């Protein structure tokens, strides 16, 4: 299967620029996820690749062939939509077969391809049913099967799980990952759900305002976000962000509106020292903000809400006028309203330029 390239692609809707100079290479057989908030341009990028939206400027290549001027049917891509887009009057079999039949594929070949796809997706017993007789998960599998039977060069999936409940989303994520592993197909998946992005993507493209903020593997995004937007968007619960001035007064400190936060004698990254007496934003993942003895505390916060979620507990805290979250293992905890001393895992802190939001250091 061929790779994909976006080369300085721009999409304008009148005065609004939805995608700004998008440049991205997707390798042959790679599973790439486009993620970001509503209106960030991720679905528009996918629709331009599919040929459902015209490109304002730039090039799109599938393999070595430019496709931005080609109609959808000549691009050999298959798209799975958020709303399934099944034909309600047709059986599951006919929904799966329809695209092949319109391409004049021989009847026996159609039957073989549909049967193989149905077996792979667990639809063999449902071929005579109409979409209204199916559950949401079954309908989504039919939509996947309709793409699968075509054996396209590229699979495009536009928020295909957003209409499913939490349990079905989990099982369908596993199904999609399994299909990718079996088919070794090039897949581009769009979602606003960063959990889906982290669990499915070999690489993730984080978009905001039509601009790529960072492209990297899931763990690299989590551990080394390129800027404040990525830091706040990737991770659940989100990274704690505390704004202040970096100072050295009997050790390193962050002086902010909430008070002074003790960072210790040595900075986690030598590059941070150049930012002494400048405005920065300190980033702390919830698992790296932990209750400690008072003498070892970097800051003191008030416990507001305790959220037990099974194998971990989220502590919702108030530090001045700032909300913080700590992720801890199940344990005996103080009552809400209590004052909690908190320590930092110093080697796992992040620092960002207070003006531009870009990451400081490695």
N, C-alpha and C positions, 0 to 999 in steps of 0.2 A: 504494500500500500504506500502511496506517496506521502511526502511531508507537505506542510502548508507554510506559506509565508505571507504576512501582511507587510507591505512596504510603504511607509509614510501614508497610510490610509486615513482619509478625512471624510466625515459625513456631516453635512449641514442640513438642517430643516429650517429653511428660511434664514432668519437671523441667528438661530440657535445652532451652535456647533456641538453635536452629540458625541463625536469621536474625533480626537485631535492627534493627527500624525502617528497613528498606531503602527508600530514596527514590532513584529513578533515572528519568530520561527518555531514551528512545531515539527518535531522529528517524525519520521515514518514510524508508525506503531505507537506513538506516545499518547498518553492520556493527560490532557491539559485542562485545567478548570479555570474559567473566568469568574471572578468573584468581586463583589462590591455592593454598595447600597443601591437602592432604586434610583434610576436615572444616571447611573455611572457610565453607560454606553456598552455594557456587556452583551445584552441581547441584540442591540443594533449591529455590533461587530459580527455576531453569529449570523444574523440575517443578511448582511452584506456578503459573507462567505457563501451562504446558500443561494444567493441571487434574488432574495426577496426584497432587498433594498439596494438602490443604485449607489455606487461609490461617487462621492463628490470629487475626490482626487486621490491619487496613489494607485498602487497595484496590489492585486491578490493573486497568488500563484498556488496551484495544486500540482505538486510535482514540478515539472519544468514549464508548465503551461499557464499563461496568464488567463484568468477566467472572469475578470471584472466586467467584461463586455458580453459574456456568454449568458444565455437564458438558463434558468435553474436546471432544466432537464439535460443540458449538455455538460453539467459540472460533475455528475456522478457522485452526489452527496445524498445522504438520507437524514432527515430531520425528525426528531421526536419532540412534540410540543407539550407545553404545560397542560393544555386542556384535552389531551389525547387525540382530538380531531378524528374520531372514528365515525364511520357511516352508520347511523342508528338503524337503518332499514336492512342492513346486511348482517349476515351471520359472521362469527369470528373467522371462519374459513374464508369467506368472501372478502372480508376486510384485509386479511393477510394476502390474499391472492390478487386483489384489485390492481395494484401497481404493476404486477408482472403481466397480467392480462392486457392492460392498456399498452404494454410494450410488445405485444404479440409473441410472448414467450410460449412455446408449445405446451399443450395441456398437461402432458405427463410430467414435464419438467416443473411446471407450476405445482402440481400435486406433490412431487418429491420435495421441493423446496419448502412448501408450506408445512408438510408433515415433519420435516427435520426441525424447522423453527419451533413448531408447536411442542415437539418432544423436548427440545432444549429448554423451553420456557415453562413447561408444565401446563400446557394448554390443550393437550390431546383430547381430554374429556369434555372440552368446552367448545369444540369447533362448530357445533350446530346452534349454539346460543347467540342471541342478539346482545349488543352492548348493554342494554338496560337490565339484562339478567345477570350482569357481572358485578363483582365488587370493584372498588377503586383500584386495588392492587392488580386484579385480573385485567382490567381495562388498560392499565399502564403496561402490563406485559404484552398485551395485544399490540399496543403502539410500538413497543420495542421490537416485536416480531415482524411488524410491517416493514420496519427499517432493515431488520436482519435478513429477510428473504431476498432483498435486492442485492446483497453482497456489494455495497457501495465502496468507493475509495475512502470516503470519510463519513463518520457518524457525528452528527451534531445533536446535542441534547439541551433543550432550553427549559430549565427548571422543571424537569419531568416529575419530580417527587413532591412538589409544593402542595398538591391537593390531597396528599395522603396523611393519615394519622402517624403518630410517632413510631409505633411498632412496625407499620408497613414501610415507612421510610427506611428504617434500619434494614429490613429484609430485602428491600429493593436495592439499597446501596450495595449489599453483598452480591445480589444478582448481577448488577451492572459491572462491578469489579470482576466477577467471575467471567462474564462474557468478554470483557476486554482481555483478560488473561488467555482465554481460549482462542479468540479471534486474532489477537495481536494486531488489532485494527487501530487506525488513527482516530482518536475521539476528542472532541472539544465539548465541554460540559459547562453550562452556565448556571450559576446559583447565587442567591444572596445569603445562603446559609453557610457560614464559615466552617461548621462542623462537617457538612457534606464535602466542602472543598478540601479540608485537611485529611479526611479519611479516604477520598477517592483519587485525588490528583497526584500524578508523579511530579508535576510542577503546577504551581498556582500563579495566576496572573491577577494581581490586585489592582483594580481600577477605581478611580474617583474623578468625577468631572470629565470623563472621556479621555483621561490620561493614565497611562500605566504608572503605578507607584512603585511596584517591585515585582519581579519574576524570580521565583526560586522554588526549592523543594519545600514541602510543608514544615519540616522542623527548622530549616534555615529561616523561614519567615517568622516562626515563633521565637526562635532564639536570637535572631539578629534583624529585627525590623529596620527597614531603611529610613523610616521617618515616623512622625507622630501618628499620621493617619493609619499606617499599617500596624503600629504598636497598639492602637486603640481598637482596631477592627478585628485583628486576628487573635483569638484566644477567648475562652469562655470559662469563667468570667473574664472581662476585659482587664488589660494591664492597668494597674494603679499609676496615675500620672500626677506628680507633685511639682508645681512651678516654684522657682525661687532663685536665689543668687548663691553660687558656689563660693564658699569662703574657707579660709584656713585660720582657725582660732583655737589653738590647743587641740589640733586634729581637724579633719575636714568636716565641714557642715554645709547643710543646705538651709539658707535663711529665706523663709517664705512668709506669707500672710498668716499661716497657721502656727508659726514659731520656728525654732531651729531644730533641724533633724540631724542627728549625729551619724556620720558616715565612717568614722574610725580614723586611724592614723595613716593608713595607706589607701590610695584610691584603687578601685578595681581595674582601671585602665590608665596607664601612664599618660595617654593623650588628654585625659580630663584636666590635668594640672594647668594646661594652657587656658582653661576657661575660668580660672580663679577670678572672682569679683565680677563675673558676667552672668546674665540671666540665662538659666537653663531649665530643662524639664527632666526630672528624675523619673524613670520608669521602673516599676516593681511588679513582677507577676504575683498573683495572689498566693501561690505556693512558696514564694520567697519572702513573704511577710508573715512572721510567726510569733505567737505569744512567747514571751521569755520572762525571766526574773527581772525585777525592776532595775537592778544595777546594770544589766546588760542591754537595757532598752535603747533603741534609736529614737523612738517616739512613743508618746502616750496617747491612746485614743479611747473613745467611749463605745462600748458594745451596744448596738441598737437592735439587731435582729440576728437570730441563729437559724440557719437553713440546713438541717440534716438531710442528705441525699443518698444515704446508704453507706458506701465505703469512704465517704469524705463529708466534711461539714464546711459550709461557707459562713464566715463571720462577717456580717455587715457592720462597719464601724464608722464613727464620725471623728474626724481629725480637724478641729476648728470648723470651718464651713465646708470641708472636703469629705466626700464619701469614699471610703476605702473598703476593699474586700480581702480577707485572708482565707486561704484554703488549708484546712488542717485535717489530720486523721481523726477518726472518732475517739473522743476522750471526754473526761469530766470537764465542764466549762462553767465559767461564772455566769450569773444571771444577766439578762439584758439590762442595761443601765449602768453596769459595772465599768470601772476604768481598767483598761487592759494595756500593759506594757508590751511593745512589739519590737522585735529585732529584724534585721535585714540579713539575707544571705549575700554577703558582700560580693562574691564572685559572679553573681547572677543579676546584677543591676544594669540598667540601661540609662544613657544620658543623651539628650537631644538639645540642639540649638534652640533657645527660647524664641528666637525671631523667625527662623526659616523652618524649624521642625525637623531638620535633617539629623541623622544619627551622628554622634560624636564618638570617635575611636573605632575599634575593631568590632 
